[in-house]
């Protein structure tokens, strides 16, 4: 019995010595913001693809608006994470710290998302000329027959801070995402109710209007004291239709130099998401779709009456970067789920190339059952069975 007690104590001491001490890794710094005080920078970074975040965490000023203005949760995730990806072209993850946007206030974003108004419309809505700051074009038609669509759906701000040798942090750069509508939705009165109509916006028209809006946004930002001189990156995001099961994508971005108001040349972003299987994916990336269909066929052989494997594929140029697969299954027991996860893991390693990152989420009516992750250029996958 005494031997077991000593063994348990030794094991506790060993685990205590090996466990990471995250408390000691955090770094306390001084802020130079409006409300001065101490902030914490976590020293541990989970990946070079992410920025360390200033703590305590402050929600973005316009945080509540994004859910109302973005069509799908897929668009919402890509809009936020894609903007952070673009920021890495201007702001190094080793030198800059991330903070949700604090400079462009929610009321300002809300006002900028409006249409421009005519004098008659201002009078009708009891607005002052100073409030006529909408970035979307005026509607000279009617609600049922608008003269122009609403192009700009949302504005997202991300702030990037740096630290000096005296441990002071300050705002050093900003990225702005402009979410643009690829489809314009509007309501039409029919009898006692309304119906929603939609109008497809040509991409060339959307980009042209987006660039005009971007120039005006930068001009207005430069009139704000804290944004007058810092470098700005501004990017155009095409959001998908409300019914889409894949996210939209960023299509171009530009930078504005420190203390300048002129936009540099626009750079094209060649990124796109595809649904696997789909006609569009088959036409554009036939070989990748065939690999997916072979994988799907073998999954369905395990459950003959099942037909629900879908994938979301992310491309940069013509190169498939990530493939996220969802398999919804009805299991009758936990051991069946374990066996199925093992089987699917083998198929992942068999059908998809080594350079490709693949994740498979196996779900049931009870929620997540298993997660399988194969990272690019790694020979061993990660498999987690939910308890």
Phi, psi and omega in degrees: 000317180297322179299319179296321179297315179295322179296318179297318180296318179297320180295319178298315180296320180296314180295323179295322180291326184276336185292139179290138179261089185291333180301319181285344183274344181286148186240125180268129181229168178259137178264148176252021182280181184305313176260094185293153178164194182266145174226164182240133173251114177299131183281334182274127178245127186289339182194152175292347180278354182238156175263149169288144186253134177293132177246149002291147184293132176246121177298149177300147182302322183257025187303317184292341184279333190296323181295324181285332189260343181260137191293317185225162177292334176294316176298318181301312180296315183290324178302315182285310184286325177294323178294323177293325178295317179294324181301331183293344174288338183244329187234111184294134181294340178279337187250339185245150178244147187264144172214137175298152188302127181241351190267322178266110188288160183301317180297324179293314178300315181301317180292321181292333182282348179291171168281162165289152180242146170282170178300320180295321180291324176299315180296317181297322181269005179056048179248153176271160178299327179295341179268000182274068188243012180300143181265352176270150186293155179296146175259104179272358178263217179242174178297324181280340181219071184294146181283340180205153179281170168270117183273314186269120182262324182200157176236125180242130179248133170238135181253145178233128186243155175234164181240136177267182184288354176256016179064031172263134176251145180213159178294128184232354180183157181221140168246143179236128174254130176252110178276121183249143180281130170270340176225130180259125179254137177211155185265144177233130179286127177227108183062234180271356182233192179228153171237153180262127175254162179225149180225121179287135180257121177303141185297322179298320179292317180299316181293318179302312180292323179298320179292324176296317179296319180301316180298320179290322178298314179298317178303316180290323178297322180294343177276353177269133189307311186282349180249009187292329189235351187279155177293145182232137169245131182230133188227149180258127181244128177266113178270147185277177178294163181297333183270359185290142176254007171234152181284164171285194183208156173286140185247335176194160177212161176216168179238158176232122185291159179306127178076003182251156176247354182274136178281136174285179182300142177285139179248129181287140175251113185263073180233150178196147174256143177232149171270130174251128352275153174199159180297319180298315179295320179299319181289322187268330186216065188301314184297319180294321180294322178299318177299318179295318181295324176295317176299313181300318181298318180291326176297317183290339175290332177291319175238091188304329183268011185257140179208067186221019181281121176231154180228150173242114187254133180250123180246141165244114190065228178263005185262121176290124184258314184220144175227116178253120185247137176243131178234102176273123186226148172260109179265153177253357179189159183292322181295326176297320178296320179296314180298320179294319179298319178297317180297314181295323179301318177298320179294321178301314182290333182281318192262342187247139185296158185297325184287349187266136172274127181230135171232140180235125177251118178260122184234161173221184178296342179272356181115207181292132177252320181204152175231126179239125182231123173245110179280156182301134175063021174248139186272342182247125178279162174257130180232128177234127177258120181287137181268000000 
